[in-house]
Amino acid sequence: MNTASADIPTCTPVEITDEEHTLILMMRTMRLNEIMCVMNLNKFFPQELPHKYQHIRNIISLHFGKSYEVHTVRTIIEFMSTQPLFDAMFQQYSIREMIDKYSANNIAESANAHELYLQPYTTTCIECQTSLKPVYAHRSKTVMSLTRTYRAQFSLTVIATCYCATCDIEIFPNFYIQKNNKFVTLESIKNDKFIYLNGNQIFDQNLLIDFDQNLIQNTVSFEGYTNAYNSKIELINRRLGHNAATVNGGCISLLNEKNFQMVWLFINIAKFKFMTTNDKIVQIPMSVRDIDECNPYFLLIKNDLYKNFVVFWTNHQRFTKKCNPETCSKIFVVDGHQKANRLVCQYKNVFDCTIPELGPIQMGCLYSPLRRAPGIDHRYCQHHQPATLEENDRMTHMTPEIINEDKEQVLDKLALSDYINDDGQYDNKICNVFRSGVNVKCKISTYGFLATFLSCAVIVDLQSYHVLKEVGVKICFILLIINIFLHLYNKIIVRRVLHHILTIKRFGQLPIAMCYDCACTLKLFIKKHFGTEDLKSTNFTQFLTDLTMAIDRFHVKNHTRQMCKTVMRPDHSSHHDVFKSINTQVAEQMFSYLSQFKNSFRGYNYPKSTIFFTVLFHLKNCKTTGIDSYDQAL
């Protein structure tokens, strides 16, 4: 026997079908994945499209880095299209529909088959850098996207987590938990398509962005947005052929307003901190839906958020993409807004002592009053119920300090002493636009804020305050009607404006010129009281005496005092053109915009209201300056 022939491997002939033979011949011309793309493009483009085969040839050649002839592409398409077997072979099928059908048949193994799986944002331990293995151990969730939910009829979304037993860290798609504390990281939210913080709903990032724009551009409320979204999803599913009973019966999950609101708020808090600081980790509450956990968190972070807001936006010249360099931050404009009012506790003896040069400034309680109930005084919040305050006084054997509520009025009156007659009444030379702490019969206290804008319409500060709304009472000083806050007759004291300005100066820089609708009274107040116990003279407060002040162009025409007709006008020669080409009405224009939020604002209670205002104005500033709210470490 020939040993050489024994080493030759034997070949077994295999019969192939005509279809298989055809496939082999085609694959010698074009690879199978390329053929698949050719057929998909052929079905995507309409038959009547001019130069259709040239388009397909160009796309395939560009994508795969090859050069095919139009004749080759056309031959493959025409052959496939005329052969039902091959046409079916390259047909595309919906993964979603296949999974739904699989689940609908109640096959035992189908319980773990879902349409979408979210991986941990990292599989490396945050602390020890150990490589970890993802585990799908959590209950399925529903993804809320712009045009659909990922729950169709049966399919759900499952999240995976990694756990490091050594460091006691569990890593989720958008956060990690360590020792019962939850942390969002810079990497976990920047480029991820979905956001999950807790609960049964996951949010498409595009949905959060869509709400950002609807909030800023259309002043949409959370309630209005969620109602519109849920109606849209129901309509889309009906048009896609889903049974209406299935939509309303629970198989399609609808957007939960409260959960969506809190997730949006916490994600924007994290985005804000990542943009305005060098922080790479932000702690958030374990449950974003538990108000008893969230409110203490809001109280804990509100001062830092305020400081970061002021520091960041008073220095926005470094990164703005839209501001005119000739007018950007040239002056600042101060004004008060009360259209976004809500009921607050009537307890007034809450003071701010952060500016030693001013001493205590009465701010009032910003918490909401309790609802009517037996034994409850519905005018006050849970912290200032009269019975509780009296009991605390008895327990501590202390007599509460009696606050002279007329002090601010007295200080204002002293500043205007040159305009007071011998009988103690204001004479007819007093300006008809006047800010006073005068006390009148009022209804329940309401809530507003002081705001400061730079000349480029960037808001650099907002401070909540306690105001009083009168019951249709017009206050007259020598038959002059005091027009306060757009005819709403709300009171604001001068020292509160000074407190507002100096609070900004604690953290950021302000221009050397300002506009205020009652700058005349403010200027007289500083002149009268600077260097006294009520406005101490220090290097810090010297800024006030150096300020160039003017009344904005919108209000100056209503002022009658002689100084208001001369040096307080923004175009007066003494100002050396500092207000030239400046839009001094920026505050009024912004408040006109903000007044559209008045119904939405009333639904926010302190301290969440303060956090929401900060996020809202931050997003508005991002739009004004042309930067992306997802930018980091600017």
matplotlib code that plots the C-alpha trace (Angstrom):
import matplotlib.pyplot as plt

x = [0.0, 1.2, 1.9, 2.1, -1.5, -2.6, -1.6, -3.9, -7.1, -10.2, -12.8, -16.4, -18.5, -21.4, -24.4, -25.6, -28.9, -29.3, -30.0, -26.8, -24.8, -26.3, -25.3, -21.8, -21.5, -22.9, -20.5, -17.6, -18.8, -19.9, -19.8, -22.9, -23.1, -22.7, -25.5, -27.7, -27.0, -27.7, -31.1, -31.9, -31.1, -33.1, -36.2, -35.5, -35.2, -38.4, -38.4, -38.9, -35.8, -33.6, -30.2, -31.3, -28.7, -25.9, -26.9, -26.8, -23.4, -21.9, -23.2, -21.9, -18.5, -18.1, -19.2, -17.1, -14.2, -14.6, -15.4, -18.3, -19.8, -23.3, -24.0, -23.0, -25.3, -28.2, -27.7, -27.8, -30.9, -32.8, -32.0, -32.9, -36.1, -37.4, -36.6, -39.0, -36.8, -33.8, -36.0, -37.3, -33.8, -32.7, -35.9, -35.6, -37.6, -38.5, -36.7, -39.3, -42.2, -40.3, -39.7, -43.3, -44.5, -42.2, -43.4, -47.0, -46.8, -45.9, -42.9, -41.2, -37.8, -39.3, -39.4, -35.8, -36.0, -36.4, -36.0, -33.4, -30.6, -28.8, -25.2, -23.4, -21.7, -18.4, -17.5, -14.5, -14.8, -14.6, -12.3, -10.1, -10.3, -11.2, -12.9, -16.5, -19.1, -22.5, -25.5, -29.1, -30.8, -33.2, -36.8, -37.6, -38.3, -40.0, -38.1, -39.9, -38.7, -39.8, -42.1, -42.7, -42.2, -40.0, -42.7, -44.8, -47.2, -45.0, -41.3, -39.5, -36.1, -33.6, -30.7, -27.5, -25.4, -21.9, -21.1, -17.7, -18.0, -14.6, -15.6, -19.4, -20.1, -22.9, -22.6, -25.8, -26.1, -26.2, -25.0, -23.3, -24.3, -21.7, -22.7, -26.3, -25.3, -26.1, -23.6, -23.9, -20.6, -19.4, -19.1, -22.4, -24.6, -22.6, -22.9, -25.4, -28.6, -30.8, -31.2, -32.2, -32.1, -34.7, -38.3, -39.9, -39.2, -36.1, -35.9, -34.4, -31.9, -33.7, -36.9, -35.1, -33.6, -37.0, -38.5, -35.6, -36.4, -40.2, -39.6, -37.3, -38.9, -42.6, -42.7, -44.4, -45.2, -44.4, -48.1, -48.8, -45.8, -46.7, -50.3, -49.3, -46.7, -49.1, -51.7, -49.1, -48.0, -51.5, -52.2, -49.0, -49.6, -53.1, -51.8, -49.3, -52.1, -52.0, -55.3, -56.6, -57.5, -53.9, -52.7, -55.0, -55.0, -51.4, -49.3, -48.2, -46.7, -47.5, -45.1, -45.4, -45.3, -43.8, -41.1, -40.2, -40.0, -37.7, -35.4, -35.2, -34.4, -31.6, -30.0, -29.9, -28.4, -25.7, -25.2, -25.0, -22.4, -20.3, -20.4, -19.8, -17.2, -14.4, -16.5, -16.6, -19.1, -22.4, -24.3, -28.1, -30.8, -31.3, -34.9, -35.6, -39.4, -39.3, -40.0, -38.9, -35.5, -35.3, -36.3, -33.3, -31.1, -32.3, -31.7, -28.2, -27.2, -29.0, -26.3, -23.6, -25.7, -26.3, -22.6, -21.7, -24.4, -23.1, -19.4, -20.0, -22.4, -20.6, -17.6, -19.4, -17.3, -14.7, -16.9, -19.9, -20.5, -23.2, -22.5, -21.5, -18.0, -18.7, -21.8, -21.3, -21.3, -20.9, -23.6, -26.0, -29.8, -31.6, -35.4, -38.0, -40.5, -43.6, -45.8, -44.5, -46.2, -47.3, -48.7, -46.1, -46.1, -47.0, -44.3, -42.0, -39.3, -36.8, -33.6, -30.5, -27.3, -24.8, -23.8, -22.4, -22.3, -26.1, -27.0, -30.2, -32.4, -35.9, -36.6, -39.7, -40.4, -40.4, -42.1, -45.7, -48.5, -50.2, -53.5, -56.6, -57.0, -58.2, -55.6, -53.7, -53.3, -53.4, -51.6, -48.3, -46.0, -45.1, -42.1, -44.0, -47.3, -48.2, -48.9, -45.5, -43.6, -45.3, -44.4, -40.8, -40.6, -41.9, -39.5, -36.5, -37.7, -36.7, -38.6, -38.6, -36.9, -39.5, -38.7, -39.4, -41.4, -41.2, -37.4, -37.1, -39.8, -38.0, -34.7, -36.4, -38.0, -34.7, -33.2, -35.9, -35.8, -35.2, -38.6, -40.6, -42.6, -42.7, -45.9, -44.0, -45.7, -44.0, -44.2, -45.0, -41.4, -41.1, -40.7, -43.9, -42.0, -41.2, -40.2, -41.3, -41.6, -45.0, -47.3, -50.9, -53.8, -52.8, -53.9, -51.8, -48.1, -46.8, -43.5, -41.2, -37.6, -35.1, -33.0, -29.9, -29.1, -26.0, -26.4, -26.2, -29.4, -27.6, -29.1, -26.4, -28.5, -32.0, -33.0, -36.3, -38.1, -41.3, -43.7, -47.2, -50.0, -52.6, -56.3, -57.0, -55.7, -54.0, -51.5, -51.4, -48.7, -50.1, -52.5, -49.6, -50.3, -47.3, -46.8, -45.0, -44.1, -46.3, -49.4, -49.5, -48.7, -46.0, -43.5, -39.8, -37.3, -34.2, -31.8, -33.1, -31.9, -28.5, -28.4, -29.1, -26.3, -23.7, -24.6, -23.6, -20.3, -19.5, -18.9, -18.7, -17.8, -20.2, -19.8, -19.3, -22.6, -26.2, -29.8, -32.7, -36.3, -36.0, -32.3, -33.0, -34.2, -31.4, -28.8, -30.3, -30.5, -26.8, -25.9, -27.8, -27.0, -23.5, -21.2, -23.9, -24.8, -27.4, -24.9, -21.4, -18.4, -15.9, -13.7, -16.4, -19.3, -17.2, -18.3, -21.8, -20.5, -18.5, -21.4, -22.7, -26.5, -29.3, -33.0, -33.7, -35.2, -38.5, -39.2, -37.4, -40.2, -42.5, -40.1, -40.7, -38.0, -35.5, -32.5, -34.5, -34.8, -31.0, -28.3, -30.5, -31.2, -29.1, -28.1, -27.0, -23.5, -22.2, -22.3, -19.7, -21.7, -21.5, -25.2, -24.8, -26.1, -27.1, -30.5, -31.5, -34.9, -33.5, -35.1, -38.6, -38.2, -37.1, -39.9, -42.4, -41.0, -41.0, -44.6, -45.6, -44.4, -46.6, -49.0, -46.2, -44.3, -47.2, -46.9, -43.4, -42.8, -39.7, -36.9, -37.5, -38.7, -35.3, -33.5, -36.0, -35.4, -31.7, -31.9, -34.4, -32.3, -29.1, -30.8, -32.0, -28.5, -27.1, -29.4, -28.6, -24.9, -25.1, -23.5, -24.6, -26.1, -24.2, -20.8, -18.6, -15.9, -16.1]
y = [0.0, 3.4, 5.3, 8.7, 8.5, 7.5, 11.0, 12.8, 13.8, 12.4, 14.8, 14.0, 15.5, 17.5, 18.3, 21.9, 23.3, 25.8, 28.5, 27.7, 27.8, 31.1, 32.5, 31.3, 33.0, 36.3, 36.2, 36.0, 39.4, 41.0, 39.9, 38.8, 41.8, 44.1, 42.4, 42.8, 46.6, 46.8, 45.2, 47.4, 50.5, 49.4, 49.0, 52.3, 54.4, 54.8, 53.1, 56.5, 58.1, 59.4, 57.6, 55.2, 52.6, 55.2, 56.4, 52.8, 52.1, 55.3, 54.6, 51.0, 52.0, 54.8, 52.7, 49.6, 51.3, 49.5, 50.4, 48.7, 49.1, 50.3, 47.4, 45.0, 46.6, 46.7, 43.1, 41.9, 44.0, 42.9, 39.2, 39.3, 41.2, 38.7, 35.6, 35.3, 32.9, 35.3, 38.4, 36.7, 35.7, 39.3, 40.6, 42.7, 41.8, 43.9, 42.7, 44.4, 42.5, 39.2, 39.7, 40.7, 37.6, 35.4, 36.9, 36.7, 32.9, 32.6, 30.4, 29.7, 31.1, 34.3, 35.9, 37.0, 38.2, 42.0, 44.6, 46.7, 46.1, 48.9, 48.2, 49.8, 53.0, 51.3, 47.7, 48.8, 49.4, 53.1, 52.5, 49.4, 49.4, 45.7, 44.4, 43.5, 41.3, 42.8, 41.0, 41.3, 41.0, 43.9, 44.0, 45.2, 48.9, 51.0, 53.5, 56.7, 58.2, 61.0, 59.0, 55.7, 53.5, 50.5, 48.5, 48.0, 45.2, 42.9, 43.8, 45.6, 47.0, 45.4, 47.2, 45.4, 46.3, 45.5, 44.9, 45.1, 43.3, 44.6, 48.2, 47.7, 49.6, 48.7, 50.4, 51.2, 52.6, 56.3, 56.2, 54.1, 53.3, 53.1, 52.5, 53.5, 56.8, 57.4, 59.3, 60.6, 60.9, 63.1, 60.0, 58.4, 61.1, 62.9, 60.6, 58.0, 57.7, 56.9, 58.2, 56.0, 57.1, 54.9, 53.7, 51.9, 54.4, 55.1, 58.3, 58.9, 61.8, 63.3, 63.4, 65.5, 67.7, 68.1, 69.3, 71.7, 73.4, 73.4, 74.9, 77.7, 78.4, 77.7, 78.1, 74.7, 73.2, 69.7, 68.9, 70.3, 68.5, 65.1, 65.4, 66.3, 63.4, 60.8, 61.8, 61.7, 58.2, 56.9, 58.4, 57.0, 53.5, 53.6, 54.6, 51.8, 49.4, 48.7, 48.1, 51.1, 48.9, 47.7, 51.3, 52.3, 48.9, 49.1, 47.5, 50.9, 52.9, 56.6, 59.3, 60.0, 63.7, 63.7, 61.1, 62.9, 66.2, 65.0, 63.1, 66.1, 68.3, 66.1, 65.5, 69.2, 69.8, 67.3, 69.0, 72.4, 71.3, 69.6, 72.8, 75.3, 73.5, 70.9, 68.3, 64.9, 63.3, 64.6, 63.0, 62.8, 61.3, 57.6, 58.0, 60.9, 60.6, 60.8, 64.4, 63.8, 62.9, 65.4, 68.6, 68.2, 67.6, 70.8, 72.8, 71.3, 72.2, 75.5, 77.8, 76.1, 76.2, 79.9, 80.6, 78.6, 80.3, 83.8, 83.0, 81.3, 83.8, 86.9, 85.6, 84.4, 86.6, 83.8, 81.4, 83.2, 82.5, 85.2, 88.2, 91.5, 92.2, 95.9, 95.7, 92.4, 92.9, 96.7, 97.5, 95.5, 96.0, 95.2, 94.7, 92.7, 90.2, 89.1, 87.7, 84.2, 84.4, 81.7, 81.5, 81.5, 81.4, 84.8, 84.6, 87.6, 87.4, 85.4, 87.4, 87.2, 88.2, 87.2, 90.9, 92.2, 95.8, 95.8, 93.8, 91.6, 92.0, 90.8, 88.2, 86.4, 82.6, 81.1, 77.8, 77.2, 77.5, 74.3, 73.3, 73.8, 71.2, 71.0, 72.7, 74.1, 77.8, 77.7, 81.1, 79.5, 76.7, 73.7, 75.5, 78.6, 77.5, 80.0, 77.2, 75.6, 78.9, 79.7, 76.3, 76.7, 80.0, 78.5, 75.5, 77.7, 80.5, 83.1, 86.1, 86.5, 89.6, 92.2, 93.4, 97.0, 96.4, 100.2, 100.3, 99.9, 102.5, 104.9, 104.4, 105.0, 108.2, 109.5, 109.1, 111.3, 113.9, 116.7, 116.1, 116.1, 119.1, 120.4, 118.3, 115.1, 114.6, 114.2, 117.3, 117.4, 117.3, 113.7, 111.4, 109.6, 106.3, 105.2, 102.1, 101.8, 99.4, 101.0, 98.5, 98.2, 95.8, 92.8, 89.4, 86.3, 86.8, 86.0, 85.1, 86.9, 87.4, 90.1, 89.6, 91.1, 91.1, 92.0, 94.3, 91.2, 89.8, 87.2, 86.8, 86.6, 86.4, 85.8, 86.0, 84.9, 87.3, 87.8, 90.4, 91.5, 91.9, 94.5, 94.1, 96.8, 99.6, 102.6, 104.3, 108.1, 110.5, 114.0, 112.5, 110.7, 107.0, 104.9, 102.5, 99.5, 96.4, 96.9, 98.2, 95.3, 97.5, 95.2, 96.5, 96.2, 97.9, 99.7, 97.7, 94.5, 95.8, 96.6, 93.2, 91.7, 93.6, 93.0, 89.3, 89.1, 90.9, 88.3, 85.7, 87.5, 90.7, 93.4, 96.3, 99.8, 101.0, 100.0, 100.7, 100.3, 101.6, 103.4, 104.3, 107.8, 106.6, 104.0, 106.8, 109.0, 106.1, 105.3, 109.0, 109.3, 106.1, 105.1, 104.9, 104.3, 101.1, 100.3, 100.6, 100.3, 101.8, 99.1, 98.3, 95.8, 98.4, 101.2, 99.7, 101.2, 104.8, 104.3, 103.0, 105.0, 104.8, 105.6, 104.9, 102.6, 104.2, 102.4, 103.9, 107.3, 109.0, 108.4, 110.1, 113.7, 114.6, 117.1, 114.7, 112.2, 114.6, 115.2, 113.0, 109.9, 109.7, 107.1, 109.5, 112.3, 113.6, 112.9, 109.2, 109.6, 107.4, 104.3, 103.5, 104.3, 101.5, 99.6, 97.9, 99.2, 97.6, 94.0, 93.3, 94.3, 92.2, 89.2, 89.6, 89.7, 86.3, 85.0, 86.1, 83.3, 80.8, 82.3, 79.3, 76.8, 78.6, 78.5, 74.7, 74.8, 74.9, 76.0, 74.7, 73.0, 76.3, 77.9, 75.0, 75.1, 78.8, 78.3, 75.5, 77.5, 80.7, 78.6, 77.0, 80.4, 81.8, 78.9, 79.7, 83.5, 82.8, 80.0, 77.3, 73.7, 72.8, 69.5, 71.2, 70.4, 72.3, 75.6]
z = [0.0, -0.9, 2.4, 0.7, -0.5, 3.0, 4.3, 1.9, 3.7, 2.1, 0.7, 1.1, -1.7, -0.4, -2.5, -2.4, -3.6, -6.3, -3.7, -1.8, -5.0, -5.9, -2.5, -2.9, -6.3, -4.9, -1.9, -4.3, -5.6, -2.3, 1.3, 3.0, 5.4, 2.5, 0.6, 3.7, 3.7, -0.1, 0.4, 3.4, 1.5, -1.5, 0.7, 2.5, -0.7, -2.8, -6.2, -8.0, -6.4, -9.3, -9.5, -6.7, -7.5, -7.7, -4.2, -2.8, -4.6, -3.1, 0.4, 0.4, -1.0, 1.5, 4.5, 3.7, 2.1, -1.2, -4.8, -6.4, -9.8, -10.1, -12.4, -9.6, -7.0, -9.5, -10.5, -6.9, -6.1, -9.2, -8.6, -4.9, -5.5, -8.1, -6.0, -3.0, -1.2, -1.3, -0.6, 2.6, 3.5, 3.8, 5.4, 8.6, 11.6, 14.7, 17.8, 19.9, 18.3, 18.5, 22.3, 22.8, 21.0, 23.0, 26.3, 25.2, 24.8, 28.5, 27.9, 31.2, 30.1, 28.7, 32.1, 31.8, 28.2, 27.8, 25.2, 26.9, 29.4, 31.2, 32.3, 35.3, 34.3, 35.3, 36.1, 38.1, 41.9, 42.7, 45.7, 45.1, 41.3, 41.3, 38.1, 38.9, 37.2, 36.3, 37.8, 36.7, 40.0, 40.1, 39.1, 35.6, 35.0, 32.3, 30.2, 29.4, 26.1, 23.9, 21.6, 23.3, 26.4, 26.3, 27.8, 24.6, 25.6, 27.6, 27.3, 30.1, 30.9, 33.3, 35.0, 36.0, 39.0, 40.2, 43.9, 45.6, 49.0, 50.1, 49.8, 50.3, 47.0, 44.6, 41.1, 39.1, 35.6, 36.9, 40.5, 43.1, 46.7, 49.5, 53.1, 52.5, 50.8, 47.1, 44.8, 41.2, 39.4, 36.5, 34.3, 35.2, 33.7, 31.0, 28.0, 29.2, 27.1, 30.1, 33.6, 36.5, 40.2, 41.8, 41.5, 38.5, 35.8, 33.8, 31.8, 28.4, 28.5, 25.5, 27.5, 30.2, 27.6, 26.0, 29.3, 29.8, 26.5, 27.1, 30.5, 29.3, 26.0, 26.7, 30.5, 30.7, 34.2, 35.3, 35.4, 31.9, 30.5, 32.0, 30.9, 27.4, 27.3, 28.6, 26.0, 23.3, 24.3, 24.4, 20.9, 19.4, 20.8, 19.3, 15.9, 16.1, 16.6, 20.3, 22.0, 23.9, 26.8, 26.9, 27.1, 29.9, 31.6, 32.8, 30.1, 29.0, 31.9, 32.0, 33.1, 36.9, 37.5, 41.0, 40.2, 36.9, 38.7, 41.4, 39.0, 36.8, 39.8, 41.2, 37.8, 37.2, 40.7, 39.7, 36.3, 38.0, 40.4, 37.7, 35.6, 38.3, 40.4, 40.0, 41.9, 40.3, 42.8, 44.1, 46.9, 46.5, 48.8, 48.8, 47.8, 45.5, 46.2, 50.0, 50.9, 54.5, 53.1, 50.3, 52.3, 54.8, 51.7, 50.1, 53.2, 53.4, 49.9, 49.2, 50.6, 48.6, 45.4, 46.0, 46.4, 43.3, 41.3, 42.2, 41.8, 38.4, 36.8, 38.0, 36.1, 33.0, 30.7, 30.7, 28.8, 27.2, 23.5, 22.9, 25.1, 23.4, 24.9, 24.9, 27.2, 29.0, 32.8, 32.4, 34.9, 37.2, 37.6, 40.9, 41.1, 43.0, 41.6, 43.4, 40.6, 41.4, 44.8, 47.1, 50.6, 53.4, 57.1, 58.7, 61.3, 60.6, 63.2, 61.1, 60.6, 58.4, 60.2, 57.5, 56.8, 60.1, 58.7, 58.5, 61.6, 61.6, 58.5, 58.8, 56.2, 57.5, 57.5, 54.0, 54.9, 53.8, 56.4, 57.6, 56.2, 58.3, 61.0, 64.6, 66.9, 64.0, 63.2, 59.4, 59.2, 60.4, 59.5, 61.6, 63.1, 64.2, 65.6, 68.4, 70.9, 70.2, 70.5, 73.8, 75.1, 74.1, 75.8, 79.0, 78.8, 78.3, 80.8, 78.2, 77.1, 73.4, 72.0, 71.0, 67.5, 66.7, 63.5, 62.7, 62.7, 58.9, 58.3, 60.7, 58.9, 55.5, 56.9, 58.3, 54.8, 53.5, 56.3, 53.9, 52.5, 55.7, 56.9, 60.5, 61.1, 60.3, 56.9, 53.6, 51.5, 47.8, 46.8, 47.7, 44.7, 43.8, 43.4, 46.9, 48.8, 52.4, 55.3, 56.1, 57.8, 56.6, 57.0, 55.1, 54.1, 54.5, 53.7, 50.2, 48.8, 46.3, 45.5, 44.8, 41.7, 40.2, 36.5, 34.6, 31.6, 29.3, 30.8, 32.9, 36.3, 39.0, 42.2, 43.5, 47.2, 48.6, 50.9, 52.8, 51.6, 52.5, 50.0, 50.8, 50.5, 48.0, 50.2, 48.5, 50.6, 50.2, 51.1, 50.4, 47.8, 46.1, 45.3, 46.1, 43.2, 44.5, 42.5, 39.4, 41.3, 43.6, 46.6, 48.1, 50.6, 50.4, 52.8, 51.6, 53.9, 52.3, 48.9, 50.5, 52.1, 48.7, 47.0, 49.7, 49.8, 46.1, 47.0, 49.6, 46.8, 43.5, 41.7, 40.7, 38.2, 39.6, 38.2, 38.9, 38.0, 40.3, 39.9, 43.2, 43.1, 44.4, 47.7, 47.9, 47.3, 50.0, 52.4, 52.0, 52.3, 55.5, 57.3, 56.0, 59.0, 61.5, 63.4, 60.7, 57.9, 59.2, 57.3, 56.4, 53.4, 52.4, 52.4, 50.9, 47.5, 48.2, 48.4, 45.2, 43.2, 40.2, 40.6, 38.2, 37.7, 34.8, 31.7, 32.2, 35.6, 35.5, 33.7, 36.7, 39.2, 40.2, 42.7, 41.4, 41.7, 39.7, 36.8, 36.8, 38.3, 38.7, 35.0, 33.2, 30.4, 32.7, 31.9, 35.4, 34.6, 31.8, 29.4, 31.6, 30.8, 27.1, 24.8, 28.0, 28.2, 31.7, 31.4, 31.5, 34.9, 33.7, 30.6, 32.5, 35.1, 32.2, 31.2, 34.7, 35.3, 32.9, 35.6, 38.3, 38.4, 38.5, 41.2, 43.6, 43.7, 45.2, 48.9, 50.7, 50.6, 47.2, 45.8, 46.4, 44.6, 41.7, 41.2, 41.2, 38.6, 36.5, 36.4, 35.7, 32.6, 31.5, 31.8, 29.8, 27.0, 27.3, 27.1, 24.5, 26.6, 27.0, 30.4, 30.2, 30.0, 32.9, 34.9, 33.0]

ax = plt.figure().add_subplot(projection="3d")
ax.plot(x, y, z, "-o")
ax.set_aspect("equal")
plt.show()
